[in-house]
Amino acid sequence: MKMRIVGCIVFVVLLSGCDKGYEATQTLTAEEYEKVLSAVAPYVIGKSDEFSFEERFLPANKPFYDNFISLTQSELVYFNERDTASLFFFQYRDLTSLYEHYRGLGGYYRTDENGRIVFMNLLYHTPRLTQVEIRERRKILFEEMLMKGHVKAYVGNKQFIHTPNNDFYYNTKLSRWDYTENSSWKFLQEAKEQAGIK
């Protein structure tokens, strides 16, 4: 009996040792990394005022996202590919802050047979965090997402998650953050519609 238990423990240890982990630079080749980073960028980065949400994915607008990635030191920190979806954590430096702050987004996407993203679900967007804070919290959030498929335990905790909240949620049909039904920010949407802004 003891030998069976020891054998099971050794087997589990060997299995966990074979796990490549989830750091994107370790689980993806350099070419794959760049491909995923470029594919995810239009979903996680705010669009330019020069084009609409629907135009985010046009090849003509790729330079906008490439420039943002370069300016903000954007990176794909974590990546884990499952049978049904690919989970990721995207991080960028928040240039609107007077200090050195970073923010990150985590979620998952599904692709078609050609590798194109056909469904995206962003589960969280962090608040502004220092380099030390984001290193600690991004791992906690990603591991929670890996284990449970969600981060509900942290929603509402402003130290970890900025959105979703009472005002914003991720609209998977439109692939963007959107106003909740009772959002206190809905007046901005109405003002934009009246001004004819895309």
N, C-alpha and C positions, 0 to 999 in steps of 0.2 A: 504493500500500500504506500509506504514512504517513498519507494522508488518511483511509483507512478506520479506522486505529487511533485517530486524533484524533477522528473522528466517533463511534466507539464510546465513547471516554472521555467526550466531551461528553454523549452519550445517558445514560450511567450517572450522571453528575453531575446531569443534569436530573431523572432518576428519583429519586435520593436527595434532591434538593431538594424534590420534591413530597411526600415522606414527612412526615406530620403529626407524627411522633414518637410518644412513648408516655406523656407526662405526662397523667394523667387529666383535669385541668382544661382541657387543650388539645384532647383528642380527644373529649370528651363535652360536651354542652350541660349547663347547670346542672340541668335537670330529669333528664336521663339519669344524671348523676353521682349525684344523690340516690337515684335508683331503684336503681342498681347498689350503692351503699353500703349501702342498707337490705336488699337481697336477699342480699348477701354476709355481712352482720353475724352472723346466727345460726350460720353455719358457722365463723367465725373467732374469735368471742368465746365465752368460757366461759359456760355456762348458769347460771341462778340455781338455788339449791337448792329453790326453790318449784315448779319444773316439771321434767319429764323431758326426755331428749334428743329424744324423738319430738315433744314439745310445743313445741320451739323455734320452729317455723315458724307457729304459730297467731297470728292477728292480735291476740289478747288479750295476747300476750307481747311485742308490738312495742315498747311503752313501755320495757321493760327494756333493750332494745338501743339505743333512741334515747337513753336516759339514759346508758348506757355510752359511746356515741359522743361525747356532749357532755362528760362528765366527763374522759375520757381524750384529748380532742382527736384522736379517730380520724379518719383520712382515707384516701382512696383515692389513692395517690401515682401509680402507673403503671397503665395499662390499654391493652390491645391486642387488638382483635377480629380473629379469623381466621375462615376459612370453617367450621372444625370446632369451634372453642372460643374463649373469651375468657380472656385471661391478665391477671392483676392482681397488684398489691402493695398490701397493707393495712397501715397503720401506726397504732400507738396509744402513748400515754404509759403507762408501767408505774407505776401508783400504789402498787404494793407496795414499790417502791424508795425508800430514804431520799433518794436523789439524783435528778436529772433524767435519767431513762433512758427509752429507747424500745425497742419491739420491733415486729417486722413479720412478716407471713405472705405467702407468695407461692404461686400455683398457677393453676389454670385450671378453668373450668366449661363445661358445655354446657347449652343451653336447648331447650325444646320450641317448637312453632310459636306459642305464646302468650307466649313470652319468659320462662317460668318455669324456674328452674334444675332440671335433672333429673339432673345428675351433677356432683360436685365432687371435685377432687383437690388437696389442699394438699401442695405439694412441700417446704416448709420453714417453720420458725418460728425466727426469729433469737433469740440470747441478748439480755440487756439490753445496750443500746448507748447511748453518748452521742449527742447530736444530730449531732456531726461524724462519728462512726463510722457511724451509720445512713445518713446521706446518701451516704457513700462506698460502703458495702457493699450497700445496697438496689439501687443502680444496677448494680453488678457482677453481683449475683444475677439481677436481672430480665433483663439483656442475655444472660446465659448461658441463661436459660430461653427467651428469644426465639429464640436461635440454634440451641439443641440440643434444646429440648423437655423438658429436665430440668436438675438442678443437681448431678448425681452427683459432679462433681469437688470439690464443697465439703462434701458430707456427711462428717461426722467431723471437720471443721475447726471447732472450738468458737468460733473468732473470728467465724465467719459463720453457722453453723447449730447451733441447740440441739436441735431435733428435725426429722427422725427421727434415732434413735440406737439403741443396743442394747436400750433399754427401751421405746421408743414408736415407733409408725408410724401413718400416716394410713389409717384404715379407710374406703375409699370406699363400701363397702356400708352402713355405719352413719353415714357423713359425720361422723366425729369421730376424734380422736387416741385410739389404743387401745394396750393392752399387747402387746408382742411375746410370743412363746411362752415365752421364757426370761427375761422381764422380772423384775428384782429388785424391782419395785414392785407385782407382782401381788397381794401380800398386802393392799394397799389395796382392790382390787376385791373380794376375798373378804370382807374386813371389812364393806364396804358392802352386799354381798349378804346377809350374815348380819344386818345391822342393818335391812335392808329399805329402804335408801336408793335412790332412783331413779337 
